[in-house]
């Protein structure tokens, strides 16, 4: 059970949100957490920092229902006015409470999603926030933390498990039409990486390789952006990058790789 504190851990962020903004990460959450969702007796998920409106909390609940129709979701916000205004969306499976990184839910969540929250903090605060949030998870729990653009077309996120101090994976998901080079989308990197995208850092090296693979796959454009992306990821894997999953995920514009590929060496 999470320890309740008199003052929530964190600060009020901008709270900008839109319906279906987090569809990319929600789809991925369903994919990777499905075995744990099916195995748990009482599935609880948390949308931490859902923002000025309850849309993203409702969207995550609806997405997880495809795997577990009995899932319960709690939206957690540090701003009491946002909590009050969200109550109109509450029902037997969706509720809203005030809190921060300490996640003051009655039971430990299996899934904790924190999107576009740490983006607004200093990089030096990220590791501590990860540690607090993963300590609140159920034993097989997941923390998914990341950033997306305003309409949810491009997103990056990291995944941690209960008790982890650093991520296990980094995932990139994008609408494949509309960019010249994948590295153009680096402005939406999670906070832990966005300031590391400079020469000499692993994330910069990876994005350089990704751009090169995308350029080399240009002939596949005749078959559409999806086929070009699949060829790009296949090229990376052939070149030794330990890309995870397979073409069924890649065709969605996704790419997942181990955190140690991009983690800073400092």
DOZA-682420 format. One record per residue (C-alpha): residue number from 0; residue in three letters; x, y, z. Coordinates in Angstrom, 1 decimal. Layout:
BEGIN
{NUM,ala,{X,Y,Z}}
...
! end
This chain:
BEGIN
{0,unk,{0.0,0.0,0.0}}
{1,unk,{1.3,3.4,-0.8}}
{2,unk,{2.2,5.7,2.0}}
{3,unk,{0.0,8.7,2.2}}
{4,unk,{1.7,12.1,2.7}}
{5,unk,{0.2,15.4,3.8}}
{6,unk,{1.7,17.2,0.8}}
{7,unk,{1.8,15.5,-2.7}}
{8,unk,{5.2,15.0,-4.2}}
{9,unk,{5.6,17.2,-7.2}}
{10,unk,{4.5,20.5,-8.7}}
{11,unk,{1.6,21.6,-10.8}}
{12,unk,{2.4,21.3,-14.5}}
{13,unk,{0.7,22.9,-17.5}}
{14,unk,{-1.9,20.2,-17.9}}
{15,unk,{-2.4,20.5,-21.6}}
{16,unk,{-4.2,17.4,-23.0}}
{17,unk,{-6.5,16.2,-25.8}}
{18,unk,{-8.7,13.2,-26.3}}
{19,unk,{-6.8,10.2,-27.7}}
{20,unk,{-3.5,12.0,-27.4}}
{21,unk,{-1.8,9.0,-25.8}}
{22,unk,{-3.2,6.3,-28.1}}
{23,unk,{0.3,5.2,-29.2}}
{24,unk,{1.6,4.5,-25.8}}
{25,unk,{-1.8,3.0,-24.7}}
{26,unk,{-1.6,0.5,-27.6}}
{27,unk,{1.9,-0.5,-26.5}}
{28,unk,{1.0,-0.8,-22.9}}
{29,unk,{-1.7,-3.3,-23.8}}
{30,unk,{0.8,-5.3,-25.8}}
{31,unk,{3.5,-5.6,-23.2}}
{32,unk,{1.5,-5.8,-20.0}}
{33,unk,{-1.3,-8.2,-21.3}}
{34,unk,{0.2,-11.3,-19.6}}
{35,unk,{0.4,-9.5,-16.2}}
{36,unk,{-3.0,-8.0,-16.6}}
{37,unk,{-4.5,-11.4,-17.3}}
{38,unk,{-2.7,-12.9,-14.4}}
{39,unk,{-3.6,-10.4,-11.6}}
{40,unk,{-6.7,-10.9,-9.6}}
{41,unk,{-7.6,-7.2,-9.2}}
{42,unk,{-6.1,-5.0,-11.9}}
{43,unk,{-5.5,-1.4,-11.0}}
{44,unk,{-3.9,1.2,-13.3}}
{45,unk,{-3.0,4.8,-12.6}}
{46,unk,{-2.8,7.8,-14.9}}
{47,unk,{-0.4,10.1,-13.1}}
{48,unk,{-0.7,13.8,-14.1}}
{49,unk,{-3.7,13.4,-16.4}}
{50,unk,{-3.9,17.2,-16.8}}
{51,unk,{-6.6,19.8,-17.0}}
{52,unk,{-9.2,17.3,-18.3}}
{53,unk,{-9.9,13.6,-17.6}}
{54,unk,{-9.7,12.4,-21.2}}
{55,unk,{-6.4,10.5,-21.1}}
{56,unk,{-7.4,8.6,-17.9}}
{57,unk,{-10.7,7.6,-19.6}}
{58,unk,{-8.8,6.6,-22.8}}
{59,unk,{-6.4,4.4,-20.9}}
{60,unk,{-9.2,2.7,-18.9}}
{61,unk,{-11.0,2.0,-22.2}}
{62,unk,{-7.9,0.6,-23.8}}
{63,unk,{-7.0,-1.7,-20.9}}
{64,unk,{-10.6,-3.0,-20.9}}
{65,unk,{-9.8,-4.8,-24.2}}
{66,unk,{-7.5,-7.1,-22.1}}
{67,unk,{-9.3,-6.9,-18.7}}
{68,unk,{-12.9,-5.7,-18.8}}
{69,unk,{-12.8,-5.4,-15.0}}
{70,unk,{-9.8,-3.1,-14.8}}
{71,unk,{-10.0,-0.1,-12.5}}
{72,unk,{-8.2,3.2,-13.2}}
{73,unk,{-7.4,6.0,-10.9}}
{74,unk,{-6.4,9.4,-12.3}}
{75,unk,{-3.9,11.2,-10.0}}
{76,unk,{-3.4,15.0,-10.2}}
{77,unk,{-1.6,17.3,-7.9}}
{78,unk,{-3.9,20.3,-8.7}}
{79,unk,{-7.0,20.0,-6.5}}
{80,unk,{-9.1,22.1,-9.0}}
{81,unk,{-8.3,19.5,-11.7}}
{82,unk,{-9.4,16.7,-9.4}}
{83,unk,{-12.6,18.4,-8.6}}
{84,unk,{-13.5,19.1,-12.2}}
{85,unk,{-12.8,15.5,-13.2}}
{86,unk,{-15.3,14.0,-10.8}}
{87,unk,{-18.1,14.3,-13.5}}
{88,unk,{-16.3,11.6,-15.4}}
{89,unk,{-16.1,9.2,-12.4}}
{90,unk,{-17.9,5.8,-12.4}}
{91,unk,{-17.4,2.4,-10.8}}
{92,unk,{-14.2,1.8,-12.8}}
{93,unk,{-12.8,5.3,-13.0}}
{94,unk,{-11.9,7.7,-10.2}}
{95,unk,{-9.8,10.7,-9.5}}
{96,unk,{-7.8,11.7,-6.5}}
{97,unk,{-5.2,14.3,-5.5}}
{98,unk,{-1.6,13.2,-5.3}}
{99,unk,{1.8,13.2,-6.8}}
{100,unk,{4.7,10.8,-7.4}}
{101,unk,{3.9,9.1,-4.1}}
{102,unk,{0.7,7.6,-5.9}}
{103,unk,{-1.6,7.6,-2.9}}
{104,unk,{-3.9,4.8,-4.1}}
{105,unk,{-5.4,2.3,-1.6}}
{106,unk,{-3.6,-0.6,-3.4}}
{107,unk,{-0.5,-0.7,-5.5}}
{108,unk,{-1.1,-0.3,-9.2}}
{109,unk,{0.0,-2.9,-11.8}}
{110,unk,{0.3,-0.1,-14.4}}
{111,unk,{1.4,3.5,-13.8}}
{112,unk,{1.5,5.8,-16.7}}
{113,unk,{3.1,9.3,-16.3}}
{114,unk,{3.1,11.2,-19.6}}
{115,unk,{4.2,14.7,-20.3}}
{116,unk,{4.9,15.2,-16.6}}
{117,unk,{8.7,14.9,-16.0}}
{118,unk,{9.2,16.8,-19.3}}
{119,unk,{8.4,19.9,-17.2}}
{120,unk,{10.9,19.1,-14.5}}
{121,unk,{14.7,19.4,-14.3}}
{122,unk,{16.7,16.5,-15.6}}
{123,unk,{18.3,16.1,-12.1}}
{124,unk,{14.9,15.3,-10.7}}
{125,unk,{14.1,12.4,-13.0}}
{126,unk,{15.9,9.5,-11.3}}
{127,unk,{14.4,10.3,-7.9}}
{128,unk,{10.9,10.5,-9.4}}
{129,unk,{11.4,7.2,-11.2}}
{130,unk,{12.5,5.6,-7.9}}
{131,unk,{9.5,6.9,-5.9}}
{132,unk,{7.0,5.8,-8.6}}
{133,unk,{8.5,2.3,-9.1}}
{134,unk,{8.5,1.8,-5.3}}
{135,unk,{4.7,2.2,-5.3}}
{136,unk,{4.1,-0.5,-8.0}}
{137,unk,{2.7,-4.0,-7.4}}
{138,unk,{5.4,-6.7,-7.5}}
{139,unk,{4.9,-7.3,-11.3}}
{140,unk,{4.1,-3.6,-12.0}}
{141,unk,{5.0,-1.4,-14.8}}
{142,unk,{5.9,2.3,-15.0}}
{143,unk,{5.6,3.9,-18.4}}
{144,unk,{7.0,7.5,-18.5}}
{145,unk,{7.4,9.6,-21.6}}
{146,unk,{6.5,12.6,-23.8}}
{147,unk,{4.5,13.2,-26.9}}
{148,unk,{3.5,16.1,-29.2}}
{149,unk,{0.3,18.0,-28.7}}
{150,unk,{-1.8,15.7,-31.0}}
{151,unk,{-0.1,12.4,-30.1}}
{152,unk,{1.5,11.9,-33.5}}
{153,unk,{5.0,11.3,-32.2}}
{154,unk,{6.0,9.9,-28.8}}
{155,unk,{8.9,8.5,-26.9}}
{156,unk,{8.7,6.6,-23.6}}
{157,unk,{10.7,4.5,-21.2}}
{158,unk,{9.5,1.4,-19.3}}
{159,unk,{10.5,0.4,-15.8}}
{160,unk,{9.4,-2.4,-13.5}}
{161,unk,{8.7,-2.5,-9.8}}
{162,unk,{11.8,-1.5,-7.8}}
{163,unk,{13.8,-0.4,-10.9}}
{164,unk,{16.1,2.6,-10.6}}
{165,unk,{16.5,3.1,-14.3}}
{166,unk,{14.5,2.1,-17.4}}
{167,unk,{14.6,-1.3,-19.2}}
{168,unk,{13.6,0.0,-22.6}}
{169,unk,{13.1,3.1,-24.7}}
{170,unk,{10.3,3.2,-27.3}}
{171,unk,{9.7,5.5,-30.2}}
{172,unk,{6.4,5.6,-31.9}}
{173,unk,{5.4,8.0,-34.8}}
{174,unk,{3.1,8.7,-37.6}}
{175,unk,{5.3,7.6,-40.4}}
{176,unk,{4.3,10.3,-42.9}}
{177,unk,{5.5,13.8,-42.6}}
{178,unk,{9.1,13.8,-41.5}}
{179,unk,{12.4,13.8,-43.5}}
{180,unk,{14.6,12.3,-40.9}}
{181,unk,{13.7,10.4,-37.6}}
{182,unk,{16.1,12.6,-35.6}}
{183,unk,{13.8,15.5,-36.3}}
{184,unk,{11.5,14.1,-33.7}}
{185,unk,{14.1,14.1,-31.0}}
{186,unk,{12.6,17.2,-29.5}}
{187,unk,{10.1,14.9,-27.8}}
{188,unk,{12.6,12.7,-26.2}}
{189,unk,{12.0,11.9,-22.5}}
{190,unk,{13.5,14.4,-20.1}}
{191,unk,{16.3,11.9,-19.1}}
{192,unk,{17.6,12.0,-22.7}}
{193,unk,{16.6,15.2,-24.4}}
{194,unk,{19.6,17.2,-23.2}}
{195,unk,{21.9,14.2,-24.0}}
{196,unk,{21.3,14.4,-27.7}}
{197,unk,{24.7,15.8,-28.5}}
{198,unk,{27.8,14.3,-30.1}}
{199,unk,{29.5,11.8,-27.9}}
{200,unk,{26.3,10.6,-26.2}}
{201,unk,{24.8,7.2,-27.0}}
{202,unk,{21.4,8.6,-27.9}}
{203,unk,{22.9,10.9,-30.5}}
{204,unk,{24.9,8.0,-31.9}}
{205,unk,{21.7,6.0,-32.1}}
{206,unk,{19.7,8.7,-33.8}}
{207,unk,{22.5,9.2,-36.3}}
{208,unk,{22.4,5.5,-37.2}}
{209,unk,{18.6,5.6,-37.4}}
{210,unk,{18.8,8.5,-39.8}}
{211,unk,{21.4,6.7,-41.9}}
{212,unk,{19.2,3.5,-42.0}}
{213,unk,{16.1,5.6,-43.0}}
{214,unk,{18.0,7.3,-45.8}}
{215,unk,{19.3,3.9,-47.1}}
{216,unk,{15.8,2.6,-47.1}}
{217,unk,{14.5,5.4,-49.4}}
{218,unk,{13.9,3.0,-52.3}}
{219,unk,{11.2,1.3,-50.2}}
{220,unk,{9.2,4.6,-50.3}}
{221,unk,{7.7,3.3,-53.5}}
{222,unk,{5.8,0.8,-51.4}}
{223,unk,{4.8,3.3,-48.7}}
{224,unk,{6.2,4.8,-45.5}}
{225,unk,{5.4,1.7,-43.5}}
{226,unk,{7.5,-0.6,-45.7}}
{227,unk,{10.3,1.9,-45.6}}
{228,unk,{10.2,2.0,-41.8}}
{229,unk,{10.2,-1.8,-41.5}}
{230,unk,{13.2,-1.9,-43.8}}
{231,unk,{14.9,0.7,-41.6}}
{232,unk,{14.4,-1.2,-38.4}}
{233,unk,{15.4,-4.5,-40.1}}
{234,unk,{18.6,-2.8,-41.2}}
{235,unk,{19.4,-1.6,-37.7}}
{236,unk,{18.9,-5.1,-36.3}}
{237,unk,{21.1,-6.6,-39.0}}
{238,unk,{23.7,-4.0,-38.0}}
{239,unk,{23.7,-5.2,-34.4}}
{240,unk,{21.2,-2.9,-32.7}}
{241,unk,{19.2,-5.1,-30.4}}
{242,unk,{15.8,-3.9,-31.6}}
{243,unk,{12.9,-5.7,-29.8}}
{244,unk,{9.6,-7.2,-31.0}}
{245,unk,{8.9,-7.7,-34.7}}
{246,unk,{7.3,-6.4,-37.8}}
{247,unk,{3.8,-6.5,-36.3}}
{248,unk,{5.0,-3.7,-34.0}}
{249,unk,{7.3,-1.9,-36.4}}
{250,unk,{4.5,-1.4,-39.0}}
{251,unk,{2.8,0.7,-36.4}}
{252,unk,{5.7,3.1,-36.5}}
{253,unk,{7.2,1.7,-33.3}}
{254,unk,{10.8,0.9,-32.4}}
{255,unk,{11.8,-0.5,-28.9}}
{256,unk,{15.3,-1.1,-27.8}}
{257,unk,{17.1,-1.8,-24.5}}
{258,unk,{17.9,1.3,-22.4}}
{259,unk,{21.6,0.5,-22.3}}
{260,unk,{21.8,1.3,-26.0}}
{261,unk,{21.0,4.9,-25.3}}
{262,unk,{21.8,5.5,-21.7}}
{263,unk,{24.4,8.2,-20.9}}
{264,unk,{27.8,7.0,-20.0}}
{265,unk,{28.4,9.8,-17.6}}
! end
